[in-house]
């Protein structure tokens, strides 16, 4: 190896990375596994052994670490030995990524990506739908293998990591319903309704008339079938439309895991559209992945393979748009560790079904999803990602002035079996 050693000697300060090159030579970086405290939690910096199967991969990783590492693993040009895994390597990387970012080439690449981010997040009508389908038109049978029985593909609400995924997803639905104070007969719009569980829950638990928007025809068809099977087919309908195309008036608007697909340049339009769809006393809830730091960009692996055009915003970008709409920010809650626990549950379920995934969609696809789930879990564990729930009202009295009502309404829903 010619390029990587100098970078890795500077980069690997905790743990150990052993690289086996195609000629069988072993190159060792770092002093070995070490007990450390990172992100306020005691943990061990791992020892990782990676084998390169061709000489080109070194140069590719040096120039574009995240994407080349992901593609190298997906294509079988990189494998792991001595009991280590892609999850271990990503953990090792994340613990000391600041050192990598100090390298002049990496600083240059990151600055360029930041300057180009609005172009990558250009999501006008038509284009936005095609980008979303890239991820959500994967066969529903694949997601059914490892999601919980509610088919909820967004962050769960955990009171502790011991409660289990199903209970945490049910708690999320209850938490959202309580925040929105939905009364029987209210018209509710669910922007980005997925497989329909939130819409079904709001109809069953609150007696709402729910309209779900989805730009993925496959998801929409599956959601409508699930609503019929749940006995709320008459009160829940799903429409294949972009949020910018819908007309109407709703008492409540909810958007879970959809703002990530909007794009920074469209945030003002997004929040203005929400305001335009609300009644004069209406309330909206936006649930979205965010970042704790300043504005950034989406990594190349995620932009190419997982969520083209997607982005987790900084809070400064969110409020800069909201404050121009006249909507009142009535509450903002941050879920700091909840998505890590959700993703760990998904990772465990995915690995239990890995052989079926390979049979269904191939080894390369399975490796891509391993990389995706691991990278996300680690980022929500020791990185700067989190989830926020923003409650918006048309006026300052749209919701109670203290948050006690949320717990009270949650308890009432739980007592009724919801």
N, C-alpha and C positions, 0 to 999 in steps of 0.2 A: 504494500500500500504506500502511496506517495502523498495523497491529499489529506486523507482523514486523520492520520496520527496527530498532527499538530493541533487540529481542531479538537479532537477527543481528549488529548492531554489537558487542554485548557478547560474543556467542558465537563468531564467526569470528575467531580470533586468528592462525591459521596457514592457509596456502593462500588460495584466493579462491573466493567464491560469487557468481555472477551470476544474478539472478532477472529473467526477462522476464515482465512482467505482460500480461494480455489486451489492453491498449491499446498494447502494443509498447514501453513504457518499460523501460529496463535499470537495475537497481539492483545496485550492486557492493559487496560486503562482503569485507574482508580485503585484504592487500597483494599477494598473488600466490603462485604455487608456491614452495615453500621446501624446501631439504634440511634435514631434522631427524633427530634420533635419538629414536625412540619405542619403548618396551618393549624397550630394549636393542639395537635394530636400526636402522641407517641407512635412511631412506626419504624420500619426497617428499610433502609436504602438497599435495594436488592442486588444480587449478583446475577448477571445475564450473560449467556453465551449464545452468540449469533453466528451462523455460517452463511457466507456469501458463496453462491454457486457460479458466479461469473465475475469477470474483472470490471465490467462496465458499471456495476451497481455502486462501487465506491465513488466514482466521479458524480454519478447522478444524485447520490445522497448528499455529497458535499455541496452541490449547487442548489438542491431543492429538497431539504431533509424530510419534511412531512410527506409530500406527495411521492417522492421516490421510495421512501421506506414503506409506505402503504402499498404502492403498486408492486414493489419488489416482493412483499409478503403475499399479496394477492396472486401474483404470477408464479409463486413457488421458487423464486430466485433467492429468497431469504428464508431460512428455517432456524429453529431454535433447538438447543441441546442442553444437557445437564439439568433437565427438569424446568428450564425457564420457558417463558412464553412471550408473545407479543404484548400482553398486558404488563408483564414485568419490565419490558424495554420502555414502554410508554410511561410507566411510573418513574423509572430512572430518568428519562428525558424530562418529565414535568418537574421533578424535584430541583432540577438545575438548569431550566430553560433560559433563565436570565443570563447565564454565562454564554450560552449559544448565541443569544441575541446581540451580545457585545461584539461578535465577529464582524469586521467591516463589510464582508460580502452579504451577510445575513441582514445587517442594518440597511444596506442598499436595497435588497429584495423586499424587505418589509415596507420601506418607504414607498417603493414603486407600487406595491399592492394597495397601500392605503390611498394613493393618488388615483388608482383605477377603480376603487371600490364602488363608486356610484354607477359606473358603466356596468359592472358585474351585477349590480342590484337594480338595474333598469327593468321594472316589471309592469309594463303597461297591459291593458286589457288584451286578452288572447295569449300573449307571451307568458303572463303570470300563471295561467291555467296549465299551459304546457309544462312549465317548470315543476309545478306541484304534482302533476301526473307522473313525473319521473320517479317520484318516491312512493306515492300512494296507490298507483295502479299496479304495483307488484301484487300477485294473487293474494286475495284475502286469506286463503288457506295457509299461506306462510305466516302471516301475523297471528293467526289463530293458534299456531303451534306453541307460541311462547308468551303471548299476552294473557292477562287474566280473563275470567269468564265475561267481564263487561266489555272486552275489546276496547279498553281505554288506552290510547297511545299518547299519553301526556303525563306530566309529573303527578305522582300521588301525594297525599297529605298525611304525613307520618307523625304520630305523637311520640313514637319511638321506633327504632328499626326492628323491634321484636313483634310488631303487630301483624305483619304479613301483608303481601301486596293487595289481596282482595279487600281486606279491611281498610287499607290506606286509600285505595281508589274510591271505595264507598264514602270514606270520610271527606275526600275532595269534593265529591258531588254534593254532599250535605253542606259543606262549608260554603260552596258557591251559592247554593239555593238560599242559605241563611243570609248571606251578605246582600242578596238581591231582593229579599223580602217579597217574594212572589205570592200573590193572592189568586184564588181560583178565578179562572176566566181571563186572566191577563194574557196579552199577546207578547210572546217572547221570540226574539230573533237570535239564533245561534249561528254566528259567522264562523265557518270552518268546522262543520258539525261531525266530521269523521265518520265513525261507524254508528253514531247516533245515541250513544249511551246517555250523555247529558240531557239531550232533548227528551228521551224516553223517561229519564228520572224526573225531570221538571214537570212533565205531564202527569206521571203517576203520583209523585209526592206532593205537588203543589196545585194540581188541577189546571195547569197552564195550557194555552193554545200555542204550540211551538212550531216555528218555521226554521228549518235548518238549511244553511247554504253550503254547497260543496261543489268545487270545480272538478272533482274526480267522479266520473260516472259510475265506476265500479264500486267505490265506497258508498255512493248515494243509493245505488240499488240494494246493496247489502243492508244499509241502514233502514231503508223503508221496509224491508222484509223483517228485520228485527223489531221494528215498531209494531208491525201487525201481529207478530208472534207474542209481543208483550201486552197486547190488548189495547194499544193506544194509537192504532192506525188512523182513527178518525180525528184525533187531536194533534197529531204530529205529521208534518209533511216536509219532504226534503226537495229542494230545488237546485238544479244544476246551473248556478249563476255565480258570477263574480259579485262581490259586495258592492261594487261601483255601479252595477246594473239594476239593483233592486230599488223599487219604489214602495212606499208604505209608511205606516206609523206603528210603533211598538212601545209597550210600557217598559219593557226591559230588553237590553241587548247584551249578549255575552259572547266573548270571543276567546277561546282557549287554544293556545298553541298555533295560532294563525298569523299573528302580527309578525312572527319571525320570517314570513314569506312576503311581507309587504314591500320592504326596501326603504332605505332612509329617505330617498327623494319623494316618496309617496306618503310619508307619515301624516303630513298636514291634511291631505285628501282623505286619508283613512279616518282620522278623528273627526273631521268635519262631516264625513258621511255618517259616522255613528251619531253625531249630534242631530243631523238632519232626519234620522230615522226614529229618534226618540220623541215621545209625547212630552208636553210641557213639564210634567212631573217625573219624567223617566229617569231610570238609572242604567248605567252600563258597567260591565266588569270586563276588563282585559287582563288575561293571564298569559304571560310571555316569558321566555328566557331572556335574561339580561346579563350585563357584565358589570362588575364592580368598578372597573377603571374607566378611563376616558374612551371616546370613540375609537373603533378599530376596524378590522375587516375580517371576513370569513376565510378560514384556512383553505388552501388549494385542494386538499383531499375532499373536504366537505362540499366545497363549491362545485367540484367536478362530478362527484359520485353520489352524494347524499342529498343535499338541499341546494341545487343550483339557484342562485339569486337570493338565497336565504341569508339572514344576519341576526345576531343577538345584539340589541342596541344597548348603548350606555344610557343611564337615566337622564343625563343632560339632553340627549337627543329626543327622548320621549317627552319630557316636560317642555322642551322648546316648541314642540308641535302642539301639545295640549293647550298651552297658555294662549295660543293664538285663536283658539276656537270659541272661547267663552265658557267652556265646560268647567265645572268645579271638580277639582281633585279632592274627593271626599275621604279617601283612605288609600294608603299604599302599604302593602304587606310584602315582606321579603322572605322567601323560603330558601334558606342557605344550604342545607344539607339534604333536603327532601328528594331532589332529583338523583343525587348519588345513590341513595337507598333504593329508589325506583329502578335505576339502571343496573344496580347489582342484582336485584331480583330478576330483571329481564335477562341479564347475562347468564345467570344460573339456569334459567328456563331454556334459553337458547342453546346452551351447551348440552343440556339433556336431550335436545331434539336435533343436534347437529347432523347426525347421519341422515335423518329425514330431510333436512334442509339441503344437504349435498345431493341427495337423490332427486329432490324437487327442482333445484336451481343451479347445482354445480358447485365444485370445490372453490372456484374463484369467488363466487358470490358469498359463500359461507365465510371465507377469509375476509372479504370486504366488510361484512357485518360484524365479525369479531373485532376488527380494527375500530370500526365505528362505535360499537357499544363500549369497548374498553376506553377509547379516547374520551368519550363523553363522561363516563363514570369517573375517570381520574380528574377531568377538568372540574366537575362539580364537587369533587372531594378536596383537592388541594390547589385547584386553579381559581380563576376569577369569575366563573359562571355561577349564576343563581337564577331563581324564578321570582318574578314579582307579580302581584295581583293589584291592579289599579282600579279603584271604584270611582266612577265619574257620575256626576249629576248635572241636570240642567240648571239647578239653582242650589244655594248653600244649605237649604233645609230639606234636600231630597232624601237624606238618610239621617238617622238619629245622631246627636252630637257626640255620643260616646259609643264605644264598640261593644258594650255589654250585650246589646241585642243579638249579636251574632252567636254568642254562646247559648243564649236563651233559645233562639230559634233552632240551633243545631240540636239541643237537648230535646226540644219538642218533636223534631223530625225523627230523631232516633227512638223516642218513646213510641212513635207510631209505626215503627218497623222500617223506617227509611234511613 
